[in-house]
Amino acid sequence: MQRFGQPISGLDVELRLEDATRATVTTASGRVQAGITVTGAERITTVGAAFTGDDTYLASDDEKAFFV
């Protein structure tokens, strides 16, 4: 996450892949990552991220199609 081109650290972000979710926190570079094990056949599914918002930043949630 960034504000005015600068990374924002320490924000809680939830990552989703199908029914799996992982709670993460933005790093000093403003990024998040999490490991989610994928099983089953190749398919197009959804991947998403959500930020619940805080006193400074509005909430945000997005979902995209993803091939696994």
Disulfide bonds with the S-S distance in Angstrom:
none
